[in-house]
Amino acid sequence: MRSRYSAYTRNNSDYLLKSWHPATRPTTLDLTPTPEWLGLIICRREAGSERDTHGLVEFIARYKAAGKTAIIHEISRFAKEEQRWYYVDGTISQSAQNSPCPCGSHKKFKRCCGK
């Protein structure tokens, strides 16, 4: 997950496509316009260890675009094949802005790390 976030910050579509599972991989990936990425918070992880073949990562990625700060709150599924992890797909939360901030401040995300 962290390597894919880094690839987004570097606008590296080649890496993103290579790390995407062949069954769900798009043929192309246009990363324009490129937002200013502000940070990644891993909220939880299920499975994904060396012995697992599937894993799940919930994350919040903050970014700035058109002068406004926003977030992507996603639960991503990964599959391991031939000792390599691939992004399969994800579900994006539409209510992320009103969710509690994962930093533990007890504030809503939009009033804390989402500023």
Secondary structure by P-SEA (a helix, b strand, c coil): caaaaaaaaaccaaaaaaacccccccccccccccccccccccccccccccccccccccbbbbbccccbbbbbbbbbbbbbcccbbbbcbbbbbcccccccccccccccccccccc
